[in-house]
Amino acid sequence: MISTNQTDSRQANVEYAMKGDQPSKRILDVGCGHRKTPGSIGMDVLQDSAADVIADIAGPWPFDDHSFDLVVANHVLEHVPDVVHVMEEAYRVLAPGGRLLVRGPHFSSPQIVWSDPTHRRALSMAMFLHFQPDTAHPYSKVRFRIARAVLRCTSEPQAGMQERWFRPVLRGALRSYESWINSAPIRQQRAERMFFRVVPFSEVEVELEAV
């Protein structure tokens, strides 16, 4: 179950990605499920969803080239059979300079990753380095620049649930740690290589710009 605070956070992240853009910009929410991004065109394989377009993300996307300014993939990549295909289709439908906003479970929290039987993988910030212009591992011809990345080790309390006294204190400490980690790319890189063994991350969010 997703809390109201988490939903608000998701919308805030989309608004951040669209910062400075005009309201007429088009947003595609792939794998939108029942929580489609407000103002977006939703795509999902499930008939019983909030999708405007029923299509399989693993196949060709039924949209013209350069038809969107933002593609949202919120907790989607961990489910798909081929991440490279999704990245290539997102790049194709994005306008030049468009953004891809990805969010999913971090590899350092296996209890979160493997609690869902439909998950195929965990995510990391480093996996998107392979799509940067200067990559030494060209798995695909499409190129993205990492515009922003966030590693998270906290989550908002669910509405209506009573917490023990120490949880807000612990959450505050973890948020301070998050802020320190996410204040510099070199700290994020070291966190994924070393620090995660001490304090694991629950989620990673990456905003990518098509180049």
C-alpha positions in Angstrom: 0.0 0.0 0.0 1.3 3.5 -0.9 0.9 6.3 1.5 -0.5 9.8 0.7 2.9 11.2 1.4 4.6 8.8 -1.1 2.0 9.8 -3.7 2.7 13.5 -3.1 6.4 12.8 -3.3 6.0 11.0 -6.7 4.1 14.0 -8.1 6.6 16.5 -6.7 9.4 14.6 -8.5 7.5 14.7 -11.8 7.0 18.5 -11.3 10.7 18.8 -10.6 11.6 17.0 -13.8 9.3 19.4 -15.7 10.6 22.5 -14.0 10.8 25.4 -16.4 8.7 23.6 -19.0 5.4 24.8 -20.4 2.1 23.2 -19.2 1.4 21.9 -22.7 4.3 19.5 -22.4 3.3 15.8 -22.8 4.0 13.2 -20.2 3.9 9.4 -20.7 3.5 7.2 -17.6 4.5 3.6 -18.6 3.3 0.8 -16.4 1.1 3.3 -14.7 -1.2 0.8 -13.0 -3.9 2.4 -10.9 -1.8 5.4 -9.9 -1.3 7.3 -13.2 0.7 10.5 -13.0 -1.8 13.4 -13.1 -1.9 15.1 -16.5 -0.1 12.2 -18.2 -1.0 9.6 -20.9 -0.9 6.2 -19.1 0.2 3.0 -20.7 -0.2 -0.4 -19.1 -0.7 -4.0 -20.2 -3.5 -4.5 -17.7 -7.1 -3.7 -18.8 -8.0 -3.1 -15.2 -5.8 0.0 -14.7 -5.9 3.7 -15.1 -4.1 3.5 -18.5 -5.3 5.4 -21.5 -3.5 3.1 -23.9 -3.3 -0.7 -23.3 0.0 -1.9 -24.6 2.9 -4.1 -23.4 6.0 -2.2 -22.4 8.0 -5.2 -23.6 6.9 -4.6 -27.2 6.9 -1.7 -29.5 5.3 1.4 -27.9 2.3 2.7 -30.0 3.5 6.3 -30.1 5.3 8.4 -32.8 8.9 9.4 -32.4 9.6 12.5 -30.3 6.0 12.7 -29.1 6.7 13.2 -25.3 8.8 15.5 -23.1 8.8 13.3 -20.0 8.5 9.5 -19.6 7.8 8.3 -16.1 8.7 4.7 -15.2 7.8 4.4 -11.5 8.7 1.0 -10.1 8.6 -0.5 -13.6 12.1 -1.5 -14.7 12.3 -4.2 -12.0 9.4 -6.0 -13.7 10.4 -5.9 -17.4 12.2 -8.7 -19.3 14.5 -6.3 -21.2 15.7 -3.0 -19.7 17.6 -2.0 -22.8 14.4 -2.2 -24.9 12.6 0.1 -22.5 15.4 2.6 -22.5 15.5 2.5 -26.3 11.7 3.0 -26.7 11.7 5.8 -24.1 14.5 7.5 -26.1 12.6 7.1 -29.3 9.3 8.7 -28.0 11.1 11.5 -26.2 11.7 14.8 -27.8 15.4 15.9 -28.0 16.4 16.9 -24.5 13.4 15.1 -23.0 13.6 13.5 -19.6 13.1 9.9 -18.4 12.2 9.6 -14.7 13.0 6.1 -13.3 12.3 4.9 -9.7 12.6 1.4 -8.3 14.0 -0.8 -5.5 17.7 -0.6 -4.7 19.8 -3.7 -4.9 21.0 -3.3 -1.3 17.6 -4.2 0.1 16.9 -7.8 -1.0 13.9 -8.1 1.4 12.2 -5.3 -0.6 13.4 -6.5 -4.1 12.4 -10.2 -3.7 9.2 -9.7 -1.7 7.4 -9.3 -5.0 7.3 -12.5 -7.1 7.0 -10.4 -10.3 10.4 -8.7 -9.7 13.1 -9.7 -12.1 15.9 -7.5 -10.8 16.9 -4.7 -8.5 18.1 -1.3 -9.7 21.2 0.8 -9.1 22.3 4.3 -10.0 25.4 2.8 -11.6 23.4 0.7 -14.2 22.4 3.9 -16.0 26.1 4.9 -16.5 26.0 2.4 -19.4 23.7 4.7 -21.4 25.9 7.9 -21.0 27.6 9.3 -24.0 31.1 8.4 -22.7 30.2 4.8 -21.8 32.8 2.1 -22.4 30.0 -0.5 -22.5 27.7 0.4 -25.5 24.9 -2.1 -24.9 22.7 0.3 -26.9 23.0 3.2 -29.3 20.8 5.5 -27.3 22.4 7.9 -25.0 21.2 9.6 -21.8 22.8 12.0 -19.4 22.2 11.6 -15.7 20.6 14.9 -14.7 19.8 13.9 -11.2 20.0 10.8 -8.9 18.7 10.2 -5.4 19.4 7.2 -3.1 16.8 6.7 -0.4 16.9 4.7 2.8 13.8 6.1 4.4 10.1 5.9 3.7 7.1 7.8 4.9 4.9 6.3 7.6 1.6 4.9 6.3 -1.4 6.9 7.2 -3.3 5.5 10.2 -0.4 3.4 11.6 0.9 4.1 15.1 4.7 4.1 15.4 7.0 3.4 18.3 8.7 6.5 19.7 12.1 5.6 18.3 11.0 5.4 14.6 10.7 9.1 14.0 14.1 9.7 15.6 15.6 7.0 13.4 13.9 8.4 10.3 15.4 11.8 11.1 18.9 10.4 11.4 18.5 8.5 8.1 17.2 11.6 6.3 20.3 13.4 7.4 22.4 10.6 6.1 20.5 10.6 2.8 21.1 14.4 2.4 24.8 13.9 3.0 25.0 11.0 0.5 23.0 12.8 -2.2 24.9 16.1 -1.8 27.7 14.9 -4.2 27.9 12.3 -7.0 31.2 10.9 -5.6 29.4 10.1 -2.3 26.6 8.4 -4.2 29.2 6.3 -6.1 31.0 5.3 -2.9 27.6 4.6 -1.2 26.8 2.0 -3.9 30.3 0.5 -3.7 30.8 0.4 0.0 28.4 2.3 2.4 25.4 0.2 1.5 26.8 -2.6 3.5 26.3 -0.5 6.7 23.1 1.4 5.8 21.2 -0.2 2.8 19.1 1.9 0.5 15.5 1.0 -0.2 15.0 3.0 -3.4 16.8 4.7 -6.2 15.5 7.5 -8.4 17.3 8.7 -11.5 16.3 11.5 -13.9 17.9 11.0 -17.3 18.1 13.5 -20.2 18.0 12.3 -23.8 21.1 13.5 -25.7 
